Amino acid sequence: MVYCVNYSKPRFLIYQPEFEELIQLFKQRNSTVEQYISTDQFQQLKREAPEPPQRAKFSKRSTAFILFTGGTTRYPKGVMLSHYNIGCMIAMAGQMLVQGTKEFRESFLDEDLKNKMLTALPLFHGAGLFLALCSMFGGITFITQKKFDAVETLKTIEEEKVTFCAMVPTTLKQFIEHPDLKKYDLSTLRTIIYGAAPTTPTILGKALKTFPNSDFVQDFGQTEASPVLTIMSALGHMEARTNRRLLASAGHTLPGIEVKVVDHEGNEVPRGEVGEIIARGDNIMQGYWEQPEKTVQTLRGGWLHTGDLGKMDEEDFIYITGRGKDMIVSGGENIYPIEVEDAILSHPSILECAVIGIPDEKWGEAVTSFVILRRGLKEGVDVTEEELIDHVKSKIANYKAPKKITFRRKLPKSPQGKILKRKLRKPFWKDQERQVA
């Protein structure tokens, strides 16, 4: 946080009183903030403000926000988004997120039920802010949680009669697999929105079975895209219930956005081949705050180079295979962690997992997995490393199976709930000539 404040150089910083100790640290390490204002003081200033309040002057191209990237690979970058970027994104994606399927609307008995959105995604994250703005645009009550807790989420859905709930894949898995799930009345839950990280077909397939009467919507993108590029709509998920291939898809490009899949030289690859996903449209960022060289590199040729790898099929469905830096090259073969993770997660003993490549003299990189067992299970008693590796080999090609599996009690995560693979990689790569962030 100190890094982000020093980097963005704000003049005013508004904070909740519970962070008073942290603010004292900021005061010692920052020289640009002119005034620190608590939320209580802010409310008082609002009450004392003259009527009518003076309106700020800005154009649609003025910068509305500086949002920081997730920092899952390195220090976060400040992404400048204009009012026009945000307005275009809400117009393009907002309705698709909340509209649902015709079949569901016709069977939704309580037409007078007030729509409510629940999420633990923080508002400093592009996805969380986007959901808040879409809720405001659609007249939907927006409910936030300080952090995700499965029991609190279940209670809130029941008590508040929540209709929309947004999660990341790790929290979606915890939610659908909670042992007390059926004890709560979740009948009002109309749509489950998920994204911010790739979701495995195993998790999604289980979610669709757990909630057969709810719509599902997936969004894929990044902060630099305000933050959505593609959406797997409710109708797409209806099709995925009977077409397992689509469980791995991130859906179709939003109207008004162009997406291509290209090779290292920027040439578009044939359908079905993996390459980098690039995009352009009115939702694409203005640039990175005070980082012109990175801006030029990321927006070269007029396209946003996402750094995400994926492919597009003949029906224009897009499939994300992972971040470019997450790809593992082992024995000359390209291995995409999400495929290995999906195979591992299909084992009934596994709660969470992450797959990375570590340096190996024989293979170049060795596929390595870190796993968390379900509560009450023990390594070597309920499941062994050899058993898990054999399980993976029964699901995918043998060369993709982990060479090593480490059992852990927890995995490093960002505030959004995304697993930080850079922290898992760091001990293995720190003394190597070739670095993988």
C-alpha positions in Angstrom: 0.0 0.0 0.0 2.8 2.4 0.8 4.3 1.6 -2.6 1.0 2.4 -4.4 0.5 5.7 -2.5 4.1 6.9 -3.1 3.8 5.9 -6.8 0.4 7.6 -7.5 1.2 10.8 -5.5 -2.3 11.7 -4.2 -2.9 15.0 -2.5 -5.7 13.6 -0.3 -6.1 10.2 1.3 -9.5 9.2 2.8 -9.4 6.3 5.2 -11.5 4.4 7.7 -10.8 5.1 11.4 -9.8 1.4 12.0 -6.7 2.1 9.8 -5.4 4.9 12.0 -2.1 3.0 12.9 -1.5 2.4 9.2 -2.0 6.1 8.4 0.8 6.9 10.9 3.1 4.7 8.8 2.0 6.5 5.7 2.8 9.9 7.2 6.3 8.7 7.9 7.0 7.3 4.4 5.0 9.7 2.2 5.6 13.4 1.3 2.9 14.1 -1.3 -0.3 13.6 0.7 -1.4 17.1 1.9 -4.3 16.0 4.0 -5.5 12.7 5.6 -9.2 12.6 6.0 -11.1 9.9 8.0 -14.5 8.7 6.7 -16.1 10.4 9.7 -14.4 13.7 8.8 -15.4 13.2 5.2 -19.1 12.8 6.2 -18.8 16.0 8.3 -17.3 17.9 5.3 -20.2 16.8 3.1 -22.7 18.0 5.7 -21.0 21.4 5.8 -20.5 21.8 2.1 -22.4 24.7 0.4 -25.6 24.0 -1.5 -25.7 23.3 -4.4 -22.2 21.7 -4.4 -19.8 22.9 -7.0 -19.6 20.6 -9.9 -16.1 19.5 -11.2 -15.3 20.2 -14.8 -14.0 17.4 -16.9 -14.3 15.9 -20.3 -15.1 12.3 -21.2 -11.5 11.7 -22.0 -10.4 12.9 -18.5 -8.8 10.3 -16.3 -11.5 9.0 -13.9 -9.4 6.4 -11.9 -5.9 5.1 -11.4 -6.5 1.5 -10.6 -3.6 -0.8 -9.7 -3.1 -4.1 -11.3 -3.2 -7.2 -9.2 0.6 -7.5 -8.9 0.4 -11.3 -9.3 3.7 -11.3 -11.3 5.5 -8.1 -10.0 4.9 -4.7 -8.5 1.4 -3.4 -9.5 1.1 -0.8 -12.2 -1.2 2.2 -12.1 -3.8 1.9 -14.9 -5.3 5.2 -16.1 -9.0 4.8 -17.1 -11.0 7.6 -18.5 -14.7 8.4 -17.9 -15.2 7.3 -21.5 -13.5 3.9 -20.9 -15.7 3.2 -17.9 -18.9 4.4 -19.6 -18.3 2.2 -22.7 -17.6 -0.8 -20.5 -20.8 -0.4 -18.5 -22.7 0.0 -21.8 -21.0 -3.1 -23.4 -20.9 -5.5 -20.5 -23.2 -4.4 -17.7 -26.4 -5.6 -19.2 -24.9 -9.0 -20.2 -23.8 -9.6 -16.6 -27.3 -9.2 -15.1 -29.8 -10.0 -17.9 -30.0 -13.8 -17.4 -31.7 -16.3 -19.7 -35.2 -16.1 -21.1 -36.0 -19.5 -19.6 -34.8 -18.4 -16.1 -36.7 -15.1 -16.2 -40.0 -16.9 -17.1 -39.5 -19.3 -14.2 -38.5 -16.6 -11.7 -41.7 -16.5 -9.7 -41.2 -13.5 -7.5 -41.1 -10.7 -10.0 -41.2 -8.0 -7.3 -38.0 -9.3 -5.7 -35.4 -6.5 -5.4 -32.1 -7.3 -7.0 -29.1 -7.4 -4.8 -25.4 -8.0 -5.6 -23.0 -9.6 -3.1 -19.3 -9.8 -3.5 -16.1 -9.9 -1.4 -14.1 -8.4 -4.3 -12.5 -5.2 -3.0 -13.4 -1.9 -4.7 -9.7 -1.1 -5.3 -9.8 -4.1 -7.7 -11.0 -3.5 -11.3 -13.6 -6.3 -11.1 -15.0 -5.1 -7.8 -15.3 -1.5 -8.9 -16.9 -2.6 -12.2 -19.5 -4.6 -10.4 -20.3 -1.7 -8.1 -20.7 0.7 -11.1 -22.9 -1.8 -13.0 -25.1 -2.2 -9.9 -25.5 1.5 -9.6 -26.3 1.7 -13.3 -28.9 -1.1 -13.0 -30.5 0.1 -9.8 -29.2 -3.0 -7.9 -28.4 -2.9 -4.2 -24.7 -3.5 -3.8 -23.5 -5.5 -0.7 -19.8 -5.8 0.0 -17.8 -8.1 2.4 -14.4 -7.2 3.8 -13.2 -10.6 3.0 -14.7 -13.9 1.7 -16.1 -16.3 4.3 -18.3 -19.1 3.0 -20.6 -19.2 6.1 -21.1 -15.4 6.1 -21.8 -15.5 2.4 -24.4 -18.2 2.8 -26.0 -16.3 5.7 -26.1 -13.1 3.8 -27.7 -14.6 0.7 -30.4 -16.1 2.9 -31.0 -13.1 5.1 -30.7 -10.4 2.4 -32.4 -12.4 -0.4 -29.3 -11.8 -2.6 -30.0 -12.3 -6.3 -26.4 -11.9 -7.7 -23.2 -13.1 -6.2 -19.7 -12.5 -7.6 -16.6 -14.6 -6.8 -13.2 -15.7 -7.9 -12.6 -19.4 -8.7 -10.9 -20.2 -5.4 -13.9 -18.8 -3.4 -16.4 -20.3 -5.8 -15.0 -23.7 -5.0 -15.1 -23.1 -1.2 -18.7 -21.9 -1.6 -20.1 -24.8 -3.6 -18.3 -27.4 -1.5 -19.2 -26.1 1.9 -20.7 -28.9 4.0 -23.6 -26.6 5.3 -24.6 -25.4 1.8 -28.0 -27.1 1.8 -28.9 -25.8 5.3 -29.5 -22.3 3.8 -32.3 -21.0 1.7 -30.5 -19.9 -1.5 -33.6 -19.8 -3.7 -33.3 -16.1 -4.5 -29.8 -16.6 -6.0 -30.5 -15.8 -9.6 -27.0 -15.4 -11.0 -23.5 -16.4 -10.0 -20.8 -14.3 -11.6 -17.2 -15.5 -11.5 -13.9 -14.4 -13.1 -10.6 -12.5 -12.3 -8.7 -15.8 -12.8 -9.0 -18.9 -15.0 -11.6 -21.4 -13.8 -11.1 -25.1 -14.3 -13.8 -27.2 -16.0 -13.9 -29.4 -12.9 -14.9 -26.5 -10.6 -17.4 -25.0 -13.1 -19.0 -28.4 -13.8 -19.5 -29.0 -10.1 -20.9 -25.5 -9.7 -23.5 -26.0 -12.5 -24.6 -29.2 -10.9 -24.9 -27.6 -7.5 -27.0 -24.7 -8.7 -29.1 -26.2 -11.6 -31.6 -23.4 -11.4 -29.2 -20.4 -11.3 -27.6 -18.6 -14.2 -23.8 -18.4 -14.4 -21.8 -15.6 -16.1 -18.0 -15.5 -16.5 -16.0 -12.4 -17.3 -12.4 -12.4 -18.6 -10.2 -9.4 -18.9 -7.8 -7.3 -16.9 -7.6 -3.9 -15.3 -6.2 -2.4 -18.5 -9.5 -3.3 -20.3 -11.7 -1.5 -17.8 -11.7 -4.6 -16.9 -13.6 -6.9 -19.3 -12.8 -8.3 -22.8 -15.0 -11.4 -23.1 -18.1 -12.8 -21.3 -19.4 -16.3 -21.2 -23.1 -15.4 -21.0 -25.9 -17.1 -19.1 -27.0 -18.6 -22.5 -23.4 -19.9 -23.1 -23.5 -21.7 -19.7 -26.9 -23.2 -20.6 -25.1 -24.8 -23.6 -22.1 -25.8 -21.5 -24.4 -27.9 -19.2 -24.7 -30.3 -22.1 -21.4 -29.5 -24.0 -18.5 -30.1 -21.6 -16.0 -28.6 -24.1 -17.5 -25.2 -23.3 -16.8 -25.5 -19.6 -13.2 -24.4 -20.5 -14.3 -21.4 -22.5 -14.2 -17.7 -21.5 -17.1 -16.9 -23.9 -17.3 -14.4 -26.7 -15.8 -11.0 -27.2 -18.0 -8.1 -26.1 -19.7 -6.0 -28.8 -17.4 -3.1 -29.7 -14.2 -4.9 -28.8 -11.8 -6.6 -31.3 -9.8 -9.6 -30.1 -7.1 -11.6 -31.9 -4.8 -14.4 -31.0 -1.3 -13.8 -32.3 2.2 -15.4 -32.3 5.4 -13.8 -31.1 5.7 -11.7 -34.2 2.2 -10.3 -34.0 0.7 -12.5 -36.8 -2.8 -13.9 -36.2 -2.6 -17.7 -35.6 -5.1 -20.2 -37.1 -8.2 -21.1 -35.1 -7.5 -23.7 -32.4 -3.8 -22.7 -32.0 -2.5 -21.1 -28.8 -1.1 -17.6 -28.9 -1.2 -14.3 -27.0 -4.6 -12.6 -26.7 -4.6 -9.0 -27.9 -7.5 -6.5 -28.0 -8.6 -3.0 -28.9 -11.7 -1.0 -28.3 -13.1 2.0 -26.4 -12.6 0.3 -23.1 -8.8 0.0 -23.4 -6.8 2.1 -20.9 -5.2 5.4 -21.5 -1.9 4.1 -20.3 0.2 3.4 -17.2 0.6 6.2 -14.7 4.1 7.7 -15.2 5.4 4.6 -17.1 5.5 5.7 -20.7 7.8 2.9 -21.8 5.6 0.2 -20.4 2.6 1.9 -21.9 4.2 1.9 -25.4 5.2 -1.8 -25.0 1.7 -2.9 -23.8 -0.2 -0.9 -26.4 2.1 -1.4 -29.3 0.5 -1.3 -32.7 -2.7 0.1 -31.2 -3.5 -3.2 -29.5 -3.6 -4.1 -25.8 -1.1 -7.0 -25.4 -2.7 -8.9 -22.5 0.1 -11.3 -21.7 -2.6 -14.0 -21.5 -2.3 -17.1 -23.7 -5.4 -18.6 -25.3 -7.1 -19.8 -28.5 -10.3 -19.2 -30.4 -12.4 -21.9 -32.0 -14.5 -21.8 -35.2 -17.5 -20.5 -33.3 -15.5 -17.6 -31.9 -15.4 -19.0 -28.4 -12.2 -18.0 -26.6 -10.3 -20.3 -24.3 -7.7 -19.1 -21.8 -4.8 -21.4 -21.2 -3.0 -19.1 -18.7 -0.6 -16.3 -18.3 2.4 -16.3 -20.8 4.8 -16.4 -17.9 2.9 -19.3 -16.3 3.5 -21.6 -19.3 5.9 -24.4 -18.5 8.4 -25.7 -21.1 9.4 -29.2 -20.1 11.3 -31.5 -22.3 10.6 -29.2 -25.3 6.8 -29.5 -24.7 4.5 -26.6 -23.8 2.5 -27.3 -20.7 -0.4 -25.1 -19.5 -0.8 -25.2 -15.7 -4.6 -24.8 -15.8 -4.9 -28.2 -17.5 -2.8 -29.9 -14.9 -4.6 -28.0 -12.1 -8.0 -29.2 -13.4 -6.8 -32.8 -13.4 -5.5 -32.5 -9.8 -8.7 -30.8 -8.6 -10.8 -33.6 -9.9 -9.3 -35.8 -7.1 -11.8 -35.8 -4.2 -9.1 -35.2 -1.6 -7.9 -31.8 -3.0 -9.3 -28.5 -1.9 -6.9 -26.1 -3.7 -3.8 -26.4 -5.9 -1.3 -24.4 -7.9 1.1 -25.7 -10.6 4.4 -24.1 -11.6 7.6 -25.0 -13.4 10.9 -25.1 -11.5 14.4 -25.4 -12.9 15.5 -28.9 -13.8 18.7 -30.1 -15.5 17.0 -32.9 -17.4 13.7 -31.4 -18.4 14.6 -27.7 -18.4 11.5 -27.1 -16.2 9.8 -29.7 -14.1 6.1 -29.6 -13.5 5.6 -29.0 -9.8 2.3 -28.8 -7.8 1.4 -27.4 -4.4 -1.8 -28.8 -2.9 -4.1 -28.3 0.0 -6.1 -31.3 1.3 -9.7 -31.0 2.4 -10.2 -30.5 6.1 -9.6 -33.7 8.2 -7.5 -35.5 5.6 -3.8 -36.3 6.1 -0.9 -36.7 3.7 0.3 -40.2 3.5 -2.8 -41.6 5.2 -5.8 -40.4 3.0 -3.8 -39.6 -0.1 -0.1 -39.9 -1.2 2.0 -38.0 -3.7 2.3 -41.1 -5.9 -1.5 -41.6 -5.8 -2.1 -38.0 -7.0 0.5 -38.2 -9.8 -1.1 -41.5 -11.0 -4.5 -39.8 -10.9 -3.3 -36.9 -13.0 -1.8 -39.4 -15.5 -5.2 -41.0 -15.8 -6.7 -37.7 -16.9 -4.1 -36.1 -19.1 -0.9 -37.0 -21.0 1.8 -38.5 -18.8 4.4 -35.8 -19.6 2.1 -33.1 -18.2 1.9 -34.8 -14.8 3.7 -33.2 -11.9 7.2 -34.6 -11.2 6.8 -33.3 -7.6 3.8 -32.6 -5.4 4.1 -30.6 -2.1 1.4 -30.7 0.5 0.7 -27.3 2.2 -1.7 -25.9 4.7 -2.2 -22.6 2.7 -1.2 -20.9 -0.5 -0.1 -17.3 -1.0 -3.0 -15.2 -2.3 -3.7 -11.6 -3.3 -6.4 -9.6 -1.6 -8.7 -10.7 -4.5 -8.2 -14.3 -3.6 -5.9 -15.1 -6.6 -3.0 -17.5 -5.9 0.3 -15.7 -6.2 2.4 -18.1 -8.2 5.4 -15.7 -8.3 5.8 -16.3 -4.6 5.8 -20.1 -5.1 8.3 -19.7 -7.9 10.7 -17.3 -6.2 12.7 -19.7 -4.0 13.4 -22.0 -7.0 14.3 -19.3 -9.6 16.2 -16.7 -7.5 19.7 -18.0 -8.3 19.0 -18.9 -12.0 20.3 -16.9 -14.9 16.9 -17.2 -16.6 14.2 -15.6 -14.4 10.5 -16.3 -14.3 8.6 -13.7 -12.3 
